[in-house]
Amino acid sequence: MEDKSMKGLNTFTDQTEAPKIDASRKMRIGIIGCGWIAGSHMDSYLKQPDVEIVAGADLIPGKAKAFMEKYGVTGAKTDYASHKEMIEDKSLELDAVSICTYNRQHAVPAIDALNAGINVLLEKPFTVTLEEAVEVVRAEKKSGKVLSIGFQPRMDANMKKIKEIVESGALGDVYYIQTGGGRRRGIPTPFGTTFIEDKTAGIGALGDIGCYSLDMVLNAIGYPKPLTVSGYVSNFFGKDPHYSGYRKDKAAEYADKFGVDDFGAGFVRLEGGIILDFRIAWAMNLDTPGDTIIMGTKGSLRIPSTECWNGTVGGPMKLYSEVAGSQVETVIPVINMKQGLFDLKIRTFLDACKNGTPAPVPSSQILYNQAIIDGISKSAALGREIEIVIPEI
């Protein structure tokens, strides 16, 4: 018979209260790129009492109109030939836009919207290259508007707990981090090839899920500046027409079009003498490339991996330390969230726009995240360690 006496003792529920929302003035929102991830944005926007979806734009004619109809949004303007045409339509009186395009189309709409004085929620990855990210941040700085990057795992109470543990001093001085994650068979092709073609995606696993695992640890330690990186990327699985994760009738086509990384790794030196050992995979012959480990002079934290990156931790975390000469292990219970992470991403962005407060996921931090991803790609192409140089903004 199951012993239920201890059930629930190693989990907690987040008790954060949902903020009161002033719905007297509606935030006028436009959506740029009306594909799969835009649906998640729409779901969350429609839950907000202070939002009105007023426009949508997509490169494919008729797609924005069909998208609005699917979600029951009436009155939104969709007859735009481009995102720029929508942004320049003064009749919309846009407060903000969600940019949900494929990776290579992140930078230009973000810059155009910011230059037009419109707040921006930009889906991850930030951009494809560091150079693009720098130009977006320059436009943000010039505009004075809110630019937040779509890293909803940042909203998870367990991620916040990791940061609290580091900031508490329980680990002492952090000197080494191992992080990453991946999927055994998880190249994202159910929605076509935009995730895997170079002309649309630009980067693969590094940008899709690698940016999340980097943010988990970099945010926890205060986002120190990356200095050098030795990177490696491969695409053994994506280029294989016999890859079992592909639809059989599309396998040859997908393998031929595959032009990004399905595995990436990097050895990164950060300011403060910290070493970051990182690896990420869309596909691998392994269940996990390992737990995340943050090692410090007073203690170390083990964060269990997940089967597929899902924005939280894979189980109770464990803190290893020494007390009065004895080596001890402290279990950190998992915190269950009452609110969905995507809803929190949307809500915190809206609040920043309305209240003039800082972006919930500031570009100044994610610029360093992008610099590491970009550095891994460039280092891998050169076959050697490189210096990471971030231009002045």
C-alpha positions in Angstrom: 0.0 0.0 0.0 1.3 3.4 -1.0 2.6 5.6 1.9 1.0 9.0 1.4 2.3 10.5 4.6 5.1 12.3 2.9 3.3 13.2 -0.3 3.6 16.9 -1.2 6.3 17.6 1.4 9.0 18.1 -1.3 6.8 20.5 -3.4 5.4 23.9 -2.7 2.9 26.1 -4.5 3.9 29.7 -5.4 1.8 32.1 -3.4 2.4 35.2 -5.4 -0.8 37.3 -5.8 -1.9 38.3 -9.2 -1.7 42.1 -9.5 -4.8 44.3 -9.8 -5.2 45.5 -13.4 -6.5 48.9 -14.4 -8.6 48.2 -17.5 -9.9 51.7 -17.9 -7.5 52.2 -20.8 -6.9 49.4 -23.3 -3.4 48.7 -24.6 -3.5 48.7 -28.4 -1.5 45.7 -29.6 -0.3 44.5 -33.0 1.2 41.2 -33.9 4.0 40.8 -36.4 4.3 37.2 -37.7 1.1 35.1 -37.3 2.5 31.6 -37.1 2.7 29.0 -34.3 4.3 31.0 -31.5 2.0 34.0 -32.2 -0.9 31.8 -31.1 0.6 31.6 -27.6 0.9 35.4 -27.5 -2.7 35.7 -28.6 -4.0 33.2 -26.0 -2.3 35.3 -23.3 -3.3 38.7 -24.6 -7.0 37.6 -24.8 -6.8 36.9 -21.0 -5.8 40.4 -20.2 -8.6 42.9 -19.5 -6.6 45.9 -20.6 -5.7 44.7 -24.1 -7.2 45.3 -27.5 -5.7 43.5 -30.5 -5.9 46.0 -33.3 -3.7 44.7 -36.1 -1.7 41.8 -37.5 0.9 41.5 -40.3 2.5 38.5 -42.0 4.6 37.9 -45.1 2.2 35.4 -46.4 -0.9 37.1 -47.9 -4.1 36.2 -46.0 -2.3 34.6 -43.1 -2.9 37.4 -40.6 -6.6 37.6 -41.5 -7.0 33.9 -41.0 -5.1 34.1 -37.7 -7.5 36.7 -36.3 -10.5 34.8 -37.4 -9.2 31.6 -35.7 -9.0 33.5 -32.4 -12.3 35.3 -32.8 -10.7 38.7 -33.0 -12.9 41.1 -34.9 -12.1 44.6 -36.1 -8.3 44.1 -36.3 -6.7 45.4 -39.5 -4.7 42.8 -41.4 -4.4 44.0 -45.0 -0.8 45.0 -44.8 1.9 44.0 -47.3 4.6 44.2 -44.6 5.3 44.8 -41.0 6.6 48.3 -41.8 3.2 49.2 -43.5 1.4 48.2 -40.3 3.9 50.1 -38.0 3.5 53.3 -40.2 -0.3 53.1 -40.0 -0.9 56.0 -37.5 -4.7 55.2 -37.3 -3.8 52.1 -35.2 -2.3 54.2 -32.4 -0.2 51.2 -31.4 1.1 50.9 -27.9 3.1 47.8 -28.4 3.8 44.9 -30.8 4.7 41.3 -30.3 7.3 40.1 -32.9 6.7 36.5 -33.6 8.5 36.1 -36.9 11.2 33.5 -37.7 14.6 34.2 -36.3 16.2 36.0 -39.3 13.3 38.5 -39.2 13.6 39.5 -35.6 15.9 42.4 -35.9 14.4 44.6 -38.6 10.8 44.7 -37.3 12.1 45.4 -33.8 14.2 48.3 -35.0 11.4 49.7 -37.1 8.9 49.5 -34.3 11.2 51.1 -31.7 12.1 53.9 -34.2 8.3 54.5 -34.5 8.0 54.9 -30.8 6.3 51.6 -30.2 7.1 49.2 -27.3 8.3 45.7 -28.3 8.0 42.2 -27.0 10.5 40.2 -29.1 10.4 36.5 -29.2 13.5 34.5 -28.5 16.2 34.1 -29.6 17.0 37.8 -29.4 18.5 37.8 -33.0 20.7 35.5 -35.0 23.9 37.5 -34.7 25.5 39.7 -32.1 25.7 42.5 -34.6 21.9 42.5 -35.1 21.3 42.5 -31.4 23.5 45.5 -31.0 21.5 47.4 -33.6 18.3 46.6 -31.9 19.6 47.8 -28.5 20.8 51.0 -30.1 17.3 51.6 -31.4 15.8 50.8 -28.0 18.1 53.3 -26.3 17.3 56.0 -28.8 13.6 55.4 -28.5 13.2 55.2 -24.7 10.6 52.5 -25.2 10.3 49.1 -23.6 12.0 46.2 -25.3 11.6 42.9 -23.5 12.8 39.5 -24.8 10.6 36.5 -24.7 12.3 34.4 -22.0 9.2 33.3 -20.0 11.2 30.7 -17.9 12.6 33.8 -16.1 9.1 34.1 -14.5 9.3 30.6 -12.9 9.5 30.6 -9.1 12.1 27.9 -9.3 14.4 30.0 -11.5 13.9 32.9 -9.1 14.9 30.5 -6.3 18.2 29.6 -8.0 19.0 33.3 -8.2 18.0 33.8 -4.5 20.3 30.9 -3.5 23.3 32.4 -5.3 22.6 35.9 -4.0 22.2 34.6 -0.4 25.9 33.7 -0.3 25.2 30.0 0.3 27.5 29.0 -2.6 30.3 31.5 -1.7 32.1 32.7 -4.8 30.9 30.9 -8.0 33.8 29.6 -10.1 32.4 26.9 -12.4 29.0 26.2 -14.1 27.9 23.3 -16.1 24.6 23.8 -17.9 22.6 22.8 -21.0 20.0 20.3 -21.9 18.3 18.8 -24.8 16.0 16.3 -26.4 16.7 12.8 -27.5 14.6 13.2 -30.6 13.3 16.7 -30.9 14.1 18.6 -34.0 11.1 21.0 -34.4 9.5 20.2 -37.8 5.8 19.7 -37.1 5.2 23.3 -38.4 7.3 23.0 -41.5 11.0 24.0 -42.1 11.3 27.5 -40.8 13.1 26.2 -37.6 15.7 24.2 -39.6 16.5 26.2 -42.8 19.3 28.7 -42.6 17.5 31.3 -44.6 14.7 31.5 -42.0 16.2 30.3 -38.7 19.9 31.1 -39.0 20.6 29.2 -35.8 19.1 26.0 -34.4 19.2 24.4 -31.0 21.5 27.1 -29.8 18.9 29.8 -30.3 15.8 27.7 -29.7 16.5 26.2 -26.3 20.1 27.0 -25.6 19.3 30.6 -24.9 17.0 29.5 -22.1 19.5 27.3 -20.3 22.1 30.1 -20.6 19.7 32.6 -19.1 18.9 30.2 -16.2 22.5 30.4 -14.9 23.6 33.8 -16.2 20.7 35.5 -14.6 21.4 33.7 -11.3 25.0 35.0 -11.1 24.2 38.5 -12.3 25.0 38.2 -16.0 28.8 38.7 -16.0 30.3 39.8 -19.3 31.5 36.9 -21.5 35.2 37.3 -22.5 36.2 34.3 -24.6 34.6 31.2 -26.1 35.7 27.9 -27.7 32.6 26.6 -29.5 31.5 23.5 -31.4 28.4 22.8 -33.5 27.1 19.9 -35.5 24.1 18.7 -37.5 24.6 14.9 -37.7 20.9 14.2 -37.0 19.3 17.0 -38.9 21.2 16.1 -42.1 20.4 12.4 -41.9 17.4 11.4 -44.0 17.0 8.3 -41.8 16.6 10.4 -38.6 13.7 8.7 -36.8 12.2 12.0 -35.6 11.2 13.1 -39.1 7.9 12.3 -40.9 8.8 9.4 -43.3 7.2 11.2 -46.3 9.2 14.4 -45.5 12.5 13.0 -44.2 14.5 13.4 -47.4 13.2 17.0 -47.9 13.9 18.0 -44.3 17.4 16.5 -44.3 18.2 18.3 -47.5 17.0 21.7 -46.2 18.5 21.3 -42.8 21.0 24.2 -42.5 21.4 25.0 -38.8 22.9 23.3 -35.7 21.2 20.4 -33.9 23.9 20.3 -31.2 26.1 23.1 -29.8 28.6 23.3 -27.1 30.8 26.0 -25.7 33.5 26.6 -23.1 33.1 30.2 -22.0 35.3 32.4 -19.8 33.2 35.0 -17.9 34.2 38.1 -16.0 35.0 37.4 -12.4 37.0 34.2 -13.2 33.9 32.1 -13.8 34.0 29.2 -16.3 30.8 28.2 -18.1 30.7 24.7 -19.6 27.6 24.6 -21.9 26.0 22.1 -24.2 22.5 21.9 -25.9 20.9 19.4 -28.3 17.8 19.0 -30.4 18.7 15.4 -30.9 21.2 13.0 -29.3 21.7 9.4 -28.5 21.4 10.1 -24.8 18.6 10.9 -22.3 20.3 14.1 -21.0 23.7 15.8 -21.4 23.7 16.3 -17.6 22.3 18.3 -14.8 23.0 21.9 -14.3 25.7 22.4 -11.7 26.7 25.7 -10.1 29.9 25.3 -8.1 31.1 27.7 -5.4 33.7 28.1 -2.7 31.1 27.4 0.1 28.6 25.2 -1.6 27.4 23.8 -4.9 23.9 23.6 -6.4 22.6 20.7 -8.5 19.6 21.5 -10.7 18.1 18.3 -12.2 17.7 18.3 -16.0 14.4 17.9 -17.8 13.6 15.5 -20.6 12.8 18.4 -22.9 13.4 22.0 -21.9 10.1 23.2 -20.4 11.0 26.3 -18.5 11.5 24.9 -15.1 13.6 22.4 -13.1 13.5 18.6 -13.5 12.9 17.9 -9.8 14.0 19.1 -6.3 17.3 20.9 -6.4 20.1 19.9 -4.0 22.6 22.2 -2.2 25.9 20.6 -1.2 27.8 22.3 1.6 29.6 21.7 4.9 28.3 22.4 8.4 30.6 22.2 11.4 33.0 19.9 9.6 30.3 17.6 8.2 29.4 17.4 4.5 25.6 17.9 4.2 23.0 18.0 1.4 20.0 20.2 1.5 17.0 19.5 -0.7 15.3 22.5 -2.2 11.6 21.6 -2.9 10.1 22.2 -6.3 7.7 25.2 -6.4 4.5 24.7 -8.4 3.3 27.8 -10.2 -0.3 28.9 -10.0 0.0 31.2 -13.1 1.3 30.1 -16.5 4.7 31.4 -17.5 3.6 32.6 -20.9 0.8 34.6 -19.2 3.3 36.1 -16.8 5.6 37.1 -19.7 2.8 39.0 -21.4 1.5 40.6 -18.2 4.9 41.8 -17.0 5.6 43.3 -20.4 2.3 45.1 -20.4 2.9 46.4 -16.9 6.3 47.8 -17.9 4.8 49.6 -20.8 2.0 51.1 -18.8 4.0 52.0 -15.7 7.2 53.1 -17.4 9.2 50.5 -15.4 12.2 48.5 -16.7 11.6 45.6 -19.1 11.1 42.3 -17.3 13.7 40.7 -19.4 16.1 43.5 -20.3 18.0 43.6 -23.6 21.2 44.6 -21.8 21.3 41.1 -20.3 20.2 39.1 -23.2 22.8 40.9 -25.3 25.4 38.9 -23.4 23.3 35.7 -23.9 23.3 36.4 -27.7 27.0 37.2 -27.6 27.7 33.7 -26.3 25.5 32.0 -28.9 27.1 34.1 -31.7 30.5 33.4 -30.3 30.0 29.6 -30.3 28.9 29.7 -33.9 31.8 31.9 -35.0 34.4 29.9 -32.9 33.1 26.6 -34.4 33.5 28.0 -37.9 37.0 29.1 -37.2 38.0 26.0 -35.3 39.5 27.9 -32.4 38.8 29.9 -29.3 37.8 33.5 -30.0 37.5 36.7 -28.0 34.0 38.0 -27.5 33.9 41.7 -28.4 30.7 43.6 -27.7 30.6 47.0 -29.3 29.8 50.1 -27.2 26.1 51.1 -27.3 
